[in-house]
Amino acid sequence: MRIFLNGTAMSGQADQVFLRGAPLLGTARTAPRYRFYAVRGEFPGLVAVESGGRSIEGELYDIDDEVWRTSLGPAEPRELALGEVELDDGQTAHAMILDTTMVRDDEIVDITELGGWRAFLRSTGADAPAPRTS
């Protein structure tokens, strides 16, 4: 399964352990059709939009079904659901999409203009969050 990651499971981030060594295919960007949010400052969420979207940076990985089913998938926050994104080269990849019905407005901050999770962390002066346990 080819998956676009844009947050805490990217290289150097706390939750990369859940990938269990899955190969990094390279850096990637979404097509400019997404808004990007920090959820409680803990993890990011992508939302597709009809207008006002931007390109968001991330990484592409090749993970097998077992890693998804037993490690990465169960570690994902309940507010995210597996979906697809369009990449800036026109291809698609699996990705975690924010289910906006699962969060309150006061739990999310629009960080789209920063262009990515690492830029958000730098803007806050924060280190990468500790790995989630659920």
HUWOPE-V282661 format. One record per residue. N is the residue number from 1. OMEGA is omega in degrees with one decimal (999 if undefined). D_FIRST is the distance of its C-alpha to the first C-alpha in whole Angstrom. Layout:
((N & OMEGA & D_FIRST) (N & OMEGA & D_FIRST))
This chain:
((1 & 177.0 & 0) (2 & -175.4 & 4) (3 & 175.9 & 6) (4 & 177.9 & 10) (5 & -175.5 & 12) (6 & -176.7 & 16) (7 & -167.6 & 18) (8 & 176.7 & 19) (9 & 177.1 & 15) (10 & -179.3 & 16) (11 & -179.9 & 18) (12 & -179.2 & 21) (13 & -171.2 & 21) (14 & -174.4 & 21) (15 & 179.3 & 18) (16 & 178.5 & 16) (17 & -178.8 & 17) (18 & 176.9 & 15) (19 & 179.2 & 12) (20 & 175.1 & 14) (21 & 178.4 & 14) (22 & -176.2 & 10) (23 & 172.6 & 11) (24 & 178.1 & 12) (25 & 178.3 & 12) (26 & 175.9 & 14) (27 & -179.0 & 16) (28 & 175.5 & 16) (29 & 174.4 & 18) (30 & 166.8 & 17) (31 & -177.2 & 20) (32 & -176.5 & 23) (33 & -171.5 & 22) (34 & 165.9 & 22) (35 & -173.0 & 24) (36 & -173.9 & 23) (37 & 168.3 & 24) (38 & -179.2 & 25) (39 & -178.1 & 25) (40 & -177.9 & 28) (41 & -174.5 & 28) (42 & -176.3 & 25) (43 & 180.0 & 22) (44 & 175.3 & 21) (45 & 176.6 & 20) (46 & 174.3 & 19) (47 & 176.7 & 21) (48 & 179.2 & 21) (49 & 178.4 & 25) (50 & 179.0 & 27) (51 & 178.7 & 29) (52 & -180.0 & 29) (53 & 178.5 & 26) (54 & 174.9 & 25) (55 & -177.3 & 22) (56 & -178.0 & 20) (57 & 177.8 & 19) (58 & -179.3 & 16) (59 & 175.8 & 13) (60 & 177.2 & 10) (61 & 173.4 & 8) (62 & -179.6 & 6) (63 & 178.3 & 5) (64 & -175.5 & 6) (65 & -178.9 & 7) (66 & 178.0 & 10) (67 & 178.0 & 10) (68 & -173.2 & 8) (69 & -171.9 & 11) (70 & -174.7 & 14) (71 & -174.7 & 14) (72 & -178.9 & 12) (73 & 179.8 & 12) (74 & -179.5 & 16) (75 & -177.3 & 17) (76 & 178.2 & 16) (77 & -177.4 & 19) (78 & -179.4 & 20) (79 & 179.7 & 21) (80 & 177.8 & 17) (81 & 179.0 & 15) (82 & 177.9 & 12) (83 & 178.2 & 12) (84 & 172.5 & 11) (85 & 172.0 & 13) (86 & 178.2 & 15) (87 & -176.4 & 15) (88 & 176.3 & 19) (89 & 178.1 & 18) (90 & 177.0 & 17) (91 & 175.7 & 14) (92 & 176.6 & 11) (93 & 171.8 & 8) (94 & 177.3 & 7) (95 & 175.0 & 10) (96 & -176.3 & 13) (97 & 179.9 & 16) (98 & 172.8 & 19) (99 & -173.6 & 21) (100 & 176.6 & 25) (101 & -177.6 & 27) (102 & -178.6 & 26) (103 & 173.9 & 27) (104 & 179.3 & 31) (105 & -178.1 & 32) (106 & 178.0 & 34) (107 & -176.5 & 30) (108 & 175.6 & 29) (109 & 178.7 & 30) (110 & 179.9 & 29) (111 & -176.2 & 27) (112 & -174.1 & 26) (113 & 176.6 & 29) (114 & 173.5 & 28) (115 & 179.1 & 25) (116 & -177.0 & 22) (117 & -179.9 & 22) (118 & 177.4 & 24) (119 & 176.8 & 27) (120 & 179.9 & 27) (121 & 177.7 & 28) (122 & -177.4 & 30) (123 & -179.6 & 32) (124 & -176.1 & 33) (125 & -177.2 & 33) (126 & 168.9 & 31) (127 & 175.2 & 29) (128 & 178.4 & 26) (129 & 175.7 & 26) (130 & 179.1 & 26) (131 & 175.3 & 23) (132 & 179.2 & 22) (133 & 179.3 & 23) (134 & 999 & 22))
